[in-house]
Amino acid sequence: MRRVPVLLLVLAAAACHPTQSDLAQLGRMQRQPDPRVNAGEQIACDARDPVCVRLQVARGSACQQLAEALPTPDERLAQRRCALEAFTAARGLLPDGAEAEDRRQVLVGLAFARSADRDNAPTAANPAAAAARDAELAADLPALRATPRGAPYAAFFEAQSRGWRALRPGLATPDACRLSSEALAALPADPLPDDLRQKATTLRGSLGAFRTAKGCA
């Protein structure tokens, strides 16, 4: 039987687990209060391991903060792309039997990233690309709904998706009214998590104004 060199076995095993450098980077990012620093981190950790997942979540969360705070459209676009890249990577690194909170953070962060990409230029200007992004978001909602503390987020994104479809140009008024009504009905009830409360209030107000403008009953 052919023998595999011990060094190759050691290197292969190391590739499947985070390194001490990865652990140090995670600790540093979790302590870092400035999102600009975390958004600029380069992450090499690529094992299906909680450490690698949390590194990508830390970077993606920082990028999402900056996407809402930076002053220019180009800066916000770059951070939306950063968030989508980081949370997509985190989704792919979730190990079998991942902790519920890791799953929730990844699925929520990815849903926010996908919806932000769908609703803003340049994706929003391309109906096919926006619809594809919306379909990706919808495909993960059952998993989010089944995750502990994930149900309010799944309901919010379901409502948001129906509202987005109601706003599509050229949609007949009866269909727009039906979808916007379904969106309002899908919104999660209070009490809501802190990061959803204002977003749900804004969405409810936008849907109400849309229905008034359309003359929906």
C-alpha positions in Angstrom: 0.0 0.0 0.0 1.3 3.4 -0.9 2.2 5.6 2.1 1.2 9.2 2.2 3.9 11.4 3.6 3.2 12.6 7.1 3.8 16.2 6.2 1.0 16.1 3.6 -1.4 14.6 6.1 -0.5 17.4 8.6 -1.0 20.1 5.9 -4.3 18.6 4.8 -5.6 18.5 8.4 -4.5 22.0 9.0 -6.4 23.2 5.9 -9.6 21.9 7.4 -9.4 24.0 10.6 -8.9 27.6 11.5 -5.3 28.6 12.4 -4.1 30.6 15.4 -3.9 33.6 13.1 -7.6 33.2 12.3 -8.5 33.0 16.0 -6.5 36.1 16.7 -8.2 37.9 13.8 -11.6 37.0 15.1 -10.8 38.3 18.6 -9.5 41.5 17.2 -12.5 42.0 15.0 -15.0 41.3 17.8 -13.3 43.9 19.9 -13.0 46.5 17.1 -15.6 49.4 17.5 -14.8 51.0 14.1 -16.7 49.3 11.2 -14.3 50.8 8.7 -11.5 48.7 10.1 -13.5 45.5 10.1 -14.8 46.1 6.6 -11.2 46.4 5.4 -10.1 43.1 6.9 -8.8 40.4 4.5 -10.1 37.0 5.6 -8.2 33.8 4.6 -10.1 31.4 6.8 -12.1 29.1 4.5 -12.9 26.0 6.6 -16.5 25.0 7.4 -16.0 26.0 11.0 -17.7 28.5 13.3 -14.5 30.7 13.5 -14.5 31.2 9.7 -18.2 31.9 9.7 -17.9 34.5 12.5 -15.1 36.2 10.7 -17.2 36.7 7.6 -20.2 37.8 9.7 -18.1 40.4 11.4 -16.9 41.8 8.1 -20.3 41.6 6.5 -21.9 43.4 9.5 -19.4 46.2 9.3 -20.0 46.6 5.6 -23.7 46.8 6.2 -23.2 49.5 8.8 -21.1 51.5 6.3 -23.5 51.0 3.5 -26.2 52.9 5.4 -23.8 55.6 6.7 -21.4 56.6 4.0 -22.2 59.8 2.0 -21.7 58.9 -1.6 -23.6 56.4 -3.9 -20.3 54.8 -5.0 -19.2 54.3 -1.4 -22.5 52.8 -0.4 -22.5 50.5 -3.4 -19.0 49.2 -2.6 -20.1 48.4 1.0 -23.3 46.7 -0.2 -21.2 44.5 -2.4 -18.8 43.8 0.4 -21.7 42.7 2.7 -23.1 40.4 0.0 -19.7 38.9 -0.6 -19.1 38.3 3.1 -22.4 36.9 4.0 -22.5 34.6 0.9 -19.1 33.3 2.0 -20.4 32.8 5.5 -23.4 30.8 4.2 -21.1 28.5 2.3 -18.9 27.9 5.4 -21.7 27.0 7.8 -20.8 23.5 9.1 -23.3 20.7 9.6 -24.9 21.2 13.0 -23.9 24.8 13.2 -25.1 26.7 16.3 -28.5 28.2 15.9 -27.2 31.7 16.6 -24.5 31.4 13.9 -27.2 30.2 11.4 -29.5 33.1 12.3 -26.9 35.7 12.0 -25.7 34.4 8.6 -29.2 34.1 7.2 -30.4 37.4 8.5 -27.3 39.2 7.3 -27.5 37.5 3.9 -31.2 38.4 3.6 -30.4 42.1 4.3 -27.6 42.0 1.8 -29.7 40.5 -0.9 -32.6 42.8 -0.4 -30.3 45.9 -0.4 -28.7 44.7 -3.6 -32.2 44.1 -5.2 -33.5 47.5 -4.2 -30.5 49.7 -5.2 -28.6 50.5 -8.4 -27.3 48.9 -10.5 -29.3 45.7 -9.8 -32.6 47.6 -9.3 -32.3 49.0 -12.9 -32.1 45.4 -14.3 -35.5 43.7 -13.8 -34.1 40.2 -14.4 -31.2 40.7 -12.0 -33.5 42.1 -9.4 -35.9 39.2 -9.7 -33.1 36.7 -9.5 -31.8 38.4 -6.3 -35.4 38.3 -4.9 -35.7 34.6 -5.7 -32.4 33.9 -3.9 -33.7 35.7 -0.8 -37.0 33.8 -0.9 -35.2 30.4 -1.2 -33.6 30.9 2.2 -36.7 32.1 4.0 -37.9 28.6 5.1 -34.5 28.0 6.7 -34.6 31.4 8.4 -38.2 30.8 9.6 -37.1 27.4 11.2 -34.1 28.9 13.0 -34.6 30.0 16.6 -35.4 33.7 16.8 -35.5 33.8 13.0 -39.3 33.9 12.4 -39.8 37.7 12.7 -37.0 38.2 10.2 -38.5 35.7 7.7 -41.9 37.4 8.0 -40.3 40.8 7.5 -38.5 39.7 4.3 -41.6 38.0 3.0 -43.5 41.2 3.4 -40.7 43.2 1.9 -40.6 40.8 -1.1 -44.3 41.1 -1.7 -44.1 44.9 -1.5 -41.2 44.9 -4.0 -43.3 42.8 -6.4 -46.2 45.2 -6.0 -44.0 48.1 -7.0 -42.9 46.6 -10.3 -43.6 48.9 -13.3 -46.5 48.0 -15.5 -48.2 45.8 -12.9 -52.0 46.0 -13.1 -53.5 48.0 -10.2 -55.6 45.0 -8.9 -52.4 42.9 -8.7 -50.5 45.7 -7.1 -53.2 46.2 -4.5 -53.4 42.4 -3.8 -49.6 42.1 -3.3 -49.4 45.2 -1.1 -52.3 43.9 1.0 -50.5 40.5 1.3 -47.3 42.4 2.3 -49.0 44.3 5.1 -50.6 41.0 6.3 -47.2 39.3 6.3 -45.4 41.9 8.5 -44.3 40.5 11.8 -46.2 41.5 14.9 -44.7 43.4 17.9 -42.5 43.0 19.9 -39.8 43.0 17.2 -36.0 42.8 17.5 -34.3 46.1 17.7 -32.8 45.9 14.2 -36.3 45.2 12.7 -38.5 47.7 14.5 -37.8 50.8 12.5 -37.5 48.9 9.2 -40.9 47.3 9.8 -42.5 50.7 10.7 -41.0 52.3 7.5 -42.2 49.4 5.3 -45.7 49.6 6.8 -45.9 53.3 6.1 -44.5 52.9 2.6 -47.1 50.2 1.8 -49.9 52.3 3.2 -48.9 55.4 1.1 -48.6 53.2 -2.0 -52.1 51.7 -1.5 -53.5 55.2 -1.0 -51.9 56.4 -4.2 -53.2 53.4 -6.1 -56.7 53.8 -4.7 -56.7 50.3 -3.2 -59.7 49.5 -1.0 
